Amino acid sequence: MRGTKPHMVEDPEAITDQTAPDWLSDDARDEWDRVMPILAERQILTIADL
């Protein structure tokens, strides 16, 4: 690949607090709890992503 990575843009309507859905397995819930704070901090996750 050539070129540079695009810069991530913070979305003013980003989701910053989202609890895991009830239907997730225990392993999936653990992963959700690991990844969600990172995505919330970066302010890049939107309703469309869910």
Buried (B, 14 or more C-beta within 10 A) or exposed (E): EEEEEEEEEEBEEBBEEEEEEEEEEEEEBEEBEEEBEEBBEEBBBEEEEE
